[in-house]
């Protein structure tokens, strides 16, 4: 069986068409990749004119949050990581707020 692959921009259009709520948010909360045969989930280079929320991450490997460029505030709370957390090269025009992390490995920032 041949699968039709969609482009990333087609995926964006699909997500907006199917997951945009009354407030105008595309809510991807609760995506569970733990039972999938993959080694990594990459959510890099997102471009958003409004807000971007990434909270309550539970990671058994390492968590990279690098090269963030934020016009407003950057808040990174409640990360639970078995490996290392790397937060490098943050450019924030507002406030940088980080608290309540649980990291078994090392925290680099």
Secondary structure, 3 states (H helix, E strand, C coil): CCCCCCCHHHHHHHHHHHHECCCCCECCCCCCCCCCCCCCCCCCCCCCCCCCCCCCCEECCCEECCCCEECCCEEEECCEECCCEECCCCEECCCEEEECCEECCCEEC
